[in-house]
Amino acid sequence: MVLAAALAAVGIGPAASPAAAATVPVGAGSYSDTRPPGTTGPTTNTGAPVTPKVTQAAKDRPVPTNDWWSSLAFQRYGDNPYSTPMYGHPLTYQAVSGGLEVGYPTSPAVVGEGRQYEYAHKRDLTLGLSGLNSPDTKADAWSDWTVTPYWSDGTRTLRTTIGHGMPFVYAQGSGGSARITTAATPTVFSDQGNVVGITVGGHHYALFAPTGSDWNISGTTITAGLGAKDYFSLAVLPSTDALATFRTYAFSFVTGSQVDWSTSDGMVGATYKLTTEAKEGTERGTLQALYRHQWLNTTDTLTPYTYVSPRGTMKVRESASFTTRQKASPVLPALPKTNAVDTSRLRTHLTEVANSSDPFSGATDTYWTGKALGKLAQLVPLADQIGETAVRDKLVGLLKGRLQEWFTAGGASEFSYDKDWKTLTGYPASYGSDAELNDHHFHYGYYVYAAAIVAQYDASWAADSAWGGMVKTLVRDTANPSRTDSAFPFLRGFDVYAGHSWASGHQGFAAGNNQESSSESTNLSAALVLWGSATGNTELRDLGSYLLATEGEAIAQYWFDADQQVFPGSFTHDTVGMVWGSGGAYSTWWTANPEEIHGINVLPVTAGGSPHLAGHKDAIRRNIAEMERENGGPAVEWRDILWEFQSLADPAGAKAKWDAGHAGYTPEQGESKAHTYHWITTLDALGAPDPSVTGDLPTSAVFTKDGTRTYAAHNHGSTARTVTFSDGKTLTVPARSTATGTGTDTGGPDPDPEPPTGNTFQLRSGGALTTATGGTTASDTIPSAEGRNHDGTPNKPLVYEAKGVNATLKAGASTTFRLPVDARTAVGLGQQARISYDLTGDGTFDRTETYRYFATDPVTGWEEYDQTRGLKAATGTLGNLDGGTVRLEVWSAIGNGSALLRTGGDTSTVVIPYD
């Protein structure tokens, strides 16, 4: 009765009547509160049932499984009651009987015949208490990206707070002195009594004991009595001279973390905030290390301090909060109607699916049923576009029927609630969704997407009193926006700081947690946008926009290495099939076939979850090219998925492949010839998606072909509305309809920041080219060429861009630049620059100019690199800039050391040949 009452209290539906009832009603649907006979729930690797490993203080809180630290709470391996390695970045951790191992891996290893790179956890030191020998470690508290592990051996008790982006470890202990044991004899570079600076394993750490205490160093053991206090901390330092800065915040203990998001006018904003407690003094600030996907999208001031991580350089902010702001990702229920699609041909393909003897292809478990639901859902708007209402309604009926089967307890397929883990599991389960709590966001995203399409055509079906309540229950299991819900955790699988989801429910791997199919994660996010739009639930709609924009940037950087700044130079692949806490792998869980490795982060291809990929067209081209090299030719098995992927950057090339090879292929199991034909033909007609222009309605998108933009939006509402796009164009969309057009110029100001004016750009740290003058003089580090020759080919370049540029080509003029560089005392280095012009801002660079590299001297001091070094190569032709992009890339062409590039202060400039 307690469970049923709790579920009713949080809005899941009415409470079940008798206490022993196995069915909990939710609107017209229901789920079970007990698993079906013969099935399993969470277990150890030996099959023994397992419950959350948490303290008494946390026993009633829903555990956020599928997190970077889940092994603290989920004892997957029965002989390890502590944890597997946890990757917080920049620090790594592992709980052991004596406390918390801490490491800072900075040298990547490439393993598995070159197919995986990893910054594996390696202990530099262990933080604990003298004599601590705990039988286990439990999760005592957690917030959005921090966690507090707990140890107790009956005499001594230790709590530590750790988190993403946190260079500090905060400790509170009783029953013993603070104790640090190092993996090797440390070098002491500073001893100030209660503050000690040490170097171990090539990494610098600061140890902070309460005022009045004194660290005692004996070999590899460092201890300090805590007196009447119970706290101490340590920090990994970016350099020894950072000790004074870090000392300022040593006793400002982090007590919690929270992200808040908002969406408006085609933009997504987020604020990431830590709460702190001053253990000494009054300082409440702290230091945070931002991941690449975060610092690329913030204008907040950052310090010069940086850290190494598997996600590229992390940059440090001196504050308890920071904000990000980025464009919302395009989302539509389907690509819009065009005359290029042959109605008769599409009708034939649609009918083949609708009239199939088994439209669900024999699917019985949650995953394969989900894929079948997704396949059918994509076809409903297409049938509607060509007036095939009978086919449309038949498809909607198929979706309703199968969803309702799953949304009703007691049949061959149902959902069951686990009160211990506070999760909803579908049975028949698959891929560890039951025993390991894996992949719920992958599986259920298809159900929510299908339900969103049904809701678009039948609002009454989606009402909470009908079947919408069960849809929202699945959402609460996978992407719950509430932190106070007692039945489900906040955002179970989505790691708000890492910027993406995790797939494993137990995180029981030496490499940390992992996620393979990032695209199935964005499928759920897009489904939230569509469901929220169709049902008027702006909370879920805006949550979906935040998740999609955030994960879209993370996917571009960490799966596809879009800016070529993340993967280490020794890793030779252009993409990974899987991201791990420790790095990434060119692989999948089930095959080494290149088509699946490249395609698994593309499927399902939808107008909601896929267009964001078009924001990095160069990365798509590199991806397809590598797939064909590794495959020994074009795709054979997953050709439809990869054709559709290519069409996001090269619609004409994809259309040519479709025309040549569509006759005899078998669709991927979540695809259909109807959808693939419509997708490829439509993008060939409209051009690829252009995510650089956004609409103030979340369900809108822009396409660009040969400099012409087509604007599209779907209005789920009951009255017509006007959609305004960030380039100033507007589009009127009738109620419950999709509209397209070339847009109308409002004559008003651009809702985006004003585009650059003038032809002289200054560099700013963080990747901006700006026509604004002034700015604080700073420098960016140009990564080493690592002893390889990269002459003419950017390798881990620094990238600076100006977008939305409007300018007229100046006859007879040419590009010029002035870039102060300094190799300091390193010898044999050469820096190289490439300047590229995307004339229309569609993601395709129409002109690139690569200049000969500049050999720097080994004398400290700035040298000037300019265009007089001469062009090494140039491709394409210049033309007028219409909302275009100017990009500067600077990298090390040769050498085995890093160099500096000056930014700010109007000292580094690029002058483009335009009026």
Number of C-alpha atoms within 10 A of each C-alpha: 13 9 17 22 16 16 21 18 15 15 15 22 23 17 21 21 14 10 12 10 13 20 22 25 23 28 17 18 24 25 25 21 21 15 20 19 6 5 11 16 21 26 21 18 16 9 14 14 13 19 15 22 22 21 17 10 10 16 15 15 20 22 26 26 30 31 26 32 32 27 34 32 26 31 26 29 20 14 9 16 22 29 29 27 29 30 29 25 27 27 26 27 25 23 26 22 18 24 29 28 25 24 26 29 24 18 13 21 16 20 12 11 6 14 17 24 25 25 23 23 25 17 20 23 23 22 26 30 26 20 14 22 19 21 15 20 28 26 27 22 22 21 17 22 24 24 24 22 27 26 29 22 16 11 12 19 20 28 25 23 23 25 30 25 24 24 26 27 22 24 23 19 22 18 18 21 19 26 23 24 22 22 17 15 16 25 13 15 13 14 15 10 16 18 21 22 22 21 21 19 18 13 18 23 27 26 24 27 25 23 14 10 17 19 21 16 16 11 11 14 18 19 21 24 21 22 13 8 15 19 23 26 23 25 22 27 23 19 13 17 9 14 21 10 13 22 16 15 19 28 27 23 26 23 18 20 21 17 17 12 17 15 21 14 18 24 21 23 20 19 14 18 18 24 16 18 15 15 17 15 9 10 16 20 22 25 23 24 24 26 25 22 24 23 23 16 18 18 12 13 13 20 11 13 15 18 23 19 26 28 26 21 18 23 21 23 22 19 16 17 19 22 18 19 20 19 24 32 35 33 29 24 27 22 24 23 19 15 9 13 17 13 15 10 12 19 17 12 18 25 16 15 20 19 12 11 9 10 17 22 14 10 15 16 17 26 24 20 23 25 26 23 27 26 26 25 27 26 26 27 22 24 22 16 17 16 13 17 14 12 21 25 17 14 26 22 13 18 23 17 12 17 23 17 15 23 26 23 22 17 12 12 20 26 28 24 22 17 16 16 23 20 27 26 26 25 22 17 23 18 15 15 26 24 24 24 25 24 28 30 28 26 27 28 29 28 28 29 28 29 28 28 25 24 24 23 19 14 14 14 17 23 17 20 15 15 24 25 23 30 24 22 21 23 25 22 23 28 27 22 17 13 15 13 18 17 28 29 25 23 24 26 28 26 20 20 22 25 21 23 29 30 26 27 29 30 31 25 18 17 21 28 28 25 22 26 25 25 24 25 33 32 29 28 30 34 32 31 31 33 29 21 25 25 21 13 14 15 14 24 24 23 22 26 30 27 28 32 25 29 27 26 25 24 23 21 23 29 26 25 23 24 20 20 20 20 28 22 18 12 20 14 21 21 29 27 26 23 29 25 29 28 28 28 26 23 23 19 9 8 10 13 15 22 22 22 24 27 24 23 26 22 25 27 26 24 22 29 28 28 25 27 25 26 25 23 23 16 22 24 17 16 24 22 16 18 25 16 12 14 14 10 11 18 20 13 15 21 21 29 24 25 24 26 28 25 26 28 27 22 26 18 15 23 24 13 18 19 13 10 13 16 9 7 13 15 17 16 14 21 23 20 21 23 24 20 21 25 24 29 24 22 27 21 18 23 26 28 31 30 24 24 27 27 31 20 23 28 28 28 31 27 25 21 18 9 16 13 21 18 29 27 30 27 26 23 17 10 10 14 15 14 24 25 27 20 20 18 19 20 21 19 22 18 15 16 14 23 18 19 15 15 19 14 13 13 8 8 11 15 16 17 9 10 17 19 15 16 16 20 24 26 32 23 21 21 20 19 26 23 20 14 13 11 13 11 15 15 19 17 17 21 21 23 24 17 14 14 14 19 20 17 15 20 23 23 24 23 22 20 20 20 19 23 22 20 21 12 16 13 9 7 11 12 13 15 21 18 22 19 25 27 26 17 14 17 15 15 24 27 31 24 28 24 24 22 26 24 26 27 25 30 23 19 22 16 17 20 18 23 22 23 26 20 19 22 18 14 13 11 12 17 18 15 22 20 17 11 12 11 14 13 12 14 12 12 11 16 17 18 21 16 21 25 22 24 21 24 20 22 29 33 28 22 21 18 20 20 24 18 24 21 26 20 16 20 16 23 22 24 16 21 18 21 14
